[in-house]
């Protein structure tokens, strides 16, 4: 009788565990998952200001693009070219136990994930979103001798009481605090909470005042060992993808997928090799040429790995010589004289609709031809009737910016060393993921 009672009790307990566990979190031993992204111009963004004209918003981000490209030549050991307060797409997730909702900038051009934490020096004179680690039962600060601390900074002294970090950006902004571990919870598009324990992140107690007060921090999706992507790699196979809905569609969300959910499929998929370079953060590819109206400008003279794909930069940057030839080619095709905008930043044309402009094809190594429609390459008409090319010249490394990436499903297979592209309607694709 006692044995039967114990067996019944065990079965009842097992049944309760099976029933109750999905209500709290889903184990991350699955084929992958997808979460939503929010664009800065979306009505879902906490600080959206759609009254500002499109070209004006683009001008504000132009210097960010150039700084990001030029900062690659920096000699600083822990310097990321990202300018976080100008970034476009936000990840929504939760941190800690109990979970605290977070909005953080998604950025493939940065590695460290950091969040504003209490106590803080930048929150005394203004209202900012903060994480209080003292209220979480799963928060742990890293000791200086831990392998994770050494991964971030091999020169950390083991005799200091904590593993501190200082992370500087190309525009002079910064975050500093303590490296820690915490449980991150992602709400998948299927409604399941995906909880991953012991994610290393920076608990920022002193952060740049220029960073948007409505945001918690930044989620780094770069290639270094301490990035969020690398930390999820045992479960995701170092595979992620995203699909960015058109920015002008301010009611649609974009999507970020991990693991098997990140596979880019379909008949129109093209792929190009990822190029290994000394800087491990960025996802470098080789641009071989750009064509308009069946005529191509050769870009192979700029070398292998001459461009990186970047979710955190709006405007694309192209080698200055290639850019000048591209501008001349566009002018010949559209038969319109170009003029500079009022800020002397972009090449523009007098036009009332951007749909009159041609597609522009980026030819990447491996036969990956990525077609940019006018939506991807030109601005909306300004109030004074100008449509501008949403690209700039650079003497540094080229950047394939996020405006060019609209309605492209882009998948990164880091282990397989390639990136795939497929033209699609991201809002529709998101319903299937």
N, C-alpha and C positions, 0 to 999 in steps of 0.2 A: 504493500500500500504506500509506504514511504517513498519507494523508488518511482512508483507511478506518479505520485504527487510532485516529486522533484522534476520528472520528465515533463509533466504538464506545465509546471512553473517555468521551466527553461524555454519551452516552445512559446508560451505566452509572452515571455520577455523578448524573445527573438522577434516575434510578430510585432510587438510594440516598437522595437528599434527600426524595423523595416518600414513601418507606417510613419513614424514620427520624424525620422532623419530627413526626408525630402522637404519637410516643412521648414527646416532651418537652413540647410545648405546642401549643395550637391557636390559630391566628391569630384575632384578634378582629374579623374581617370576616365575620360571620355574622348570622343572623337574630335572635340573642339567646341568652341562657342563663339557667339557674336554679340557685340554690344553696340549701342548707339553712340554716335558722335554728334555734337552740336556745333554748328558754325557760328562765328561771331555775329553775323548779320541775321541769324535766325531769330524768329520771335520767341524761341525757347531760351535764348541767351539772356542772362540777367541784366546785361548792360547794352542791349541792342539800341542803335540810334540810326534808323533808316532815313532820317531826314537829311543826312549828309550824302551828297552826290557820290556816285560810284567812283568817278575819276579822282575826287578829293580824297576818298578813303584809300585809293590805290597810291596816290602821291605820298600819303603818310607812311606807307609801307615800303616805298622805294628805297629809302636809305637803309632800311633793315636788310633788304636783299643784298645790297652792295657790301654792307658790313659783314654779313655772314660769309660771303665769298672771300673777302679780303682777310678775314680773321683766320683762315686756314694757314696763313703764313706766320701766325703768331708762334713765339717760342715758349709761351707759358705752358707749364705741364698740366695744369687743370684749368683750361680755358675753353669754353664752348662758344662758337660763333652765334648761337641763337640769341635773339632778343625777345625774351619770353612775353613781355607785356604787349607785343604786337602780333602774337600768334593767332591763328584763325580757328582752329578746331579744338573742342574740349571733350575730354573723357569724363564720363559720369560713373563713379564707383563709390564704395564705402571703405572705411578703414577702422580697425580696432574692434574691441568686444566690450560693450555693445557697438555695432557698426555706426559710424558717423558718415553721412553723405558728403561726397567730395566732387567738386568740379575742378579739373586740372587740365592744363594745356597739353595736348598730344603733340609730340615732336620726335620725328625720326632723326633729327640732327642734334640730339642731345642724349646723354646717357643716364645721368643721375635723376631718379625720381625724388623730388623733395616737396614737402608741404609746410605751410606755416604752422608753427607750434607755440603753445604757451609754455613758459613765459616768453614774451617777445619784446623787442625794442622798437619795432616798426608799427606797433598797434596802439601806442599811447595817445596819439593825437587824431586817430581816425578809426572808423569801424572797418574791421577786416574779418575774413573767415579764418577760424583757427581750429586746430586739433589739440585737445588737451590730453597728453599721454598719461597723465595721472589717473584719468577716469577709465582707462582701458586695462583689462586684465591680461591681455596678450602682448602688451608693449614691452620691449626689451631694448635697452641701449647696448651697443656693441662694445666689448672691451678692446683696448688698443692692440692687443696681441692676437686678436681673432683673425682667421684667414680672410674673412670678408672685409675687414678693415684694411688689411694689407693689400687686398685686391684693388681697393680704391686709391690708396696712397702707400706705396712700399716704404716710404721714408717715415711713417708714423712711429713715434717713440713708444716702446712698450711700457715706459715708466709713467706716462701720463694717465690720469684717472679714467678718461673716456676716449672714444674714437671720434674726434672732432673732424669737421670738413669745412672747407671754404671753396665755393664754386663761383668762378667769375665768368662773365659773359662779354662778348665783343663790344658791347655798347657801354661798358662800365658798370652795368647792374650786377647783382650778386645774390648769393644765399649762403649763409653759414649757420652751423649748429652741430648736431651730433648724429652720426650714423647709427641707425637703430633697425630693429626688425618688428614687423607687425603683420597682422592678418589683413589681407586685401580681399574684399568681396565685390564681385562683378555681377550685375544683374543682366543675364542673357536676354536676347530678344524673345526667347521662349518662355520667359518669366521665371527661370530658375536662378537662384542665387548661387554663384560659384565662388567658394571661399578657398583662398590659397594662403597657408600660414607662412610665417617667417620670411616675408619679402623684405629685403634690405631697402631702406629709403633714408633720405636726409630729413631729420626733424629740425626745421629751420627756425632758429630763435632770433636771427638777425638777417633781415632780407631787404632787398632794394625797395625803397618807397615808390619807385616808378611802376612796380608790378601791380596789375589790376587788383583793387581791393576786394572785388567780388569773387576772386578765384582763390582756391586753396594753395595752388602750386603748379608743378610741372611733372608730367609723366614722360620719362625718357625712353624712347624706343630705338636708340642707336645700337651700334654693334659691340660696344665694350662689355666686359664680363659682368659688370654691376648694373647694366640696363635692365629694364623690366622684361624686355624680350628675352634676354639671355637667362634671366632668373626663371622664366617660365619654360625654358627650352626642354627640360626633361619630359614635360608633359605635351608640349606643342611641337616637338621636333624642329625647333628653330624656324617655324613657319608662321607668318602673319600676312594679312592683306587688309586693304581698306578700299572703300568706294565713296567718293565725295560727290554728293548731289550738287547741282548748279547753285551757286551762291545767291542768284536772284530769286530762287525758289525758297523763300524764307519760312515755309511751313513744313518742308521735308527735312528728315534727318539723314545723316550719313552713317556709315557702318565700319566697324573694325572687327576683324575676325582672327581667331587663333587656331592653330592645329589644323586638323583635316578640314575644318570649315573655311580655312583660308585658301583652299585650292582654287585656282582660276581655271575655269573650264569653258568649253564651247569651241565652235569652229573658227572663230576669229581671234584666237589667242596667239600672241607672239611673245617671244622671250629673248632676253639678252643676258650675257654673263655679267655677274658682279665682279668688279676688278679689285683685287687686294692691294691696298696701299698702306703707307706708314700710319696714317690716321685711321684708326679702327672704328671711329664713330659713324662715319658717313657711308652711304650705299652708292659707291662709284660705278658708273657705266661709261661706255665709250660712244660718243656721238660721232657718226661718220659723215653726216651731211644733213641739210635741211632743204626741202624742195617746195616750190610754189608753182602751180600751173604747169607741171611737168618738167620744170627746170630746177636743177639742184646746185646748191652752194656746198662745196667740199669742205668738211671740217676735220679731215683725218690728219692734217698737219699739226693739230693741237695736241696730239698724243693720245695714248691709251688712258682710260679713266679720267677723261677731260670734263666730266659732268657728274653731279650727284643728284639723286632724287630726294626731294625735301618736302615733307608735309608742313613744315613750319615757316616756309617762305612763300609769299604770294606770287611775286613777279619772277619770271624765268630770266636767267642771265646767260648770255652767249658771248663767246670770245669776240673781242671788238672787231677784228678783221672780218670774221664770218658775219657778224651782226650788220656791218655796213653794207656788205654785198646782199644780205637778205633784205634790208630796207630798200635798196635799189630795185631788187627783183619784185618786191610787192608793189612798188610804185609803178613799174612797167605793166604789171598785170592789171591793176585797178585803174590805171590811167588817170591818177589823181596826184597832184603835187603834195608832198608832205610838209608839215610845219610843226614846230615844237609847241608843246602846251605852254600855258602861262608860267609854269614853274621850271620850264626848260629841262624837263626830265624825260618825257616820252615823245616818240615820233607819232604824229597824229595826222588825220586826214579830215577834210570837211565832208561830213556825211551824216545823214539822219538815221541810218540803220546800219548795224554792223553785219547784218546778213548779206550785204552786197560784197563783202570781202571774201577772199578765197580760203579754202582749207590750207593749212600748213602742215607738212609731214616731216616729222623728226625720224631720221634713219639711224637706228642704233645698231651696234655690232651684232652679228648673228642673224641678220635679216629681219630684225624687229622694226617694222615701219609703223610708227604711231601717228595717226592722223588727228590733228587738232582742228576742230571746227571753229568758226568765228567766235563762238561762246568761250572757247578755251584760249584764244589768242588775242582777242581785241576787247576793249572796254565797251560798256554801254555808252550811247551817245551822251555827251555832256550838254549842259543847258545852252552853250554857245555853238552847238552843232559840230563837235569834234569826236571822232572815234580814234582811239589811240592803240598802238601796238603794245600789248601788255608784256613787253620784254625790254631788257636793257643790255647794253654792252658792258663787258667786264674785262679787265686785264688779269683777273684771277681765275679760279676754277668756276666752270659753268654750273648752273643750278636749273633743274627741271622743277619749277615751282608748282604750288597747289592749284593755281588758276588753270594751268595747262592740264592738270590731272582731273578736272571735273568730268563726271560720267565715264571715268575709266576705272575698271576693277584692276587694282595693282597688287600683285602678290609677291612677297619676298620669301624665297626659299634659301635661307642663309646656309644651311648645311649643304644644299645642292649648288650653291653659289650662282644663282640666277634670279632674275626678276621678270615676272610675266605681266602682260598688259592685255586687256580685252575691253573694247568699247561696249558700253551698256548703259541702261537707264538705272542709275544707282537706287533711286526710290523704289523701283519695281524689284530689283535684285534683293533689296533688303527684306522684302516680304517673304523671300524664299529661304533666307539664312536662319 
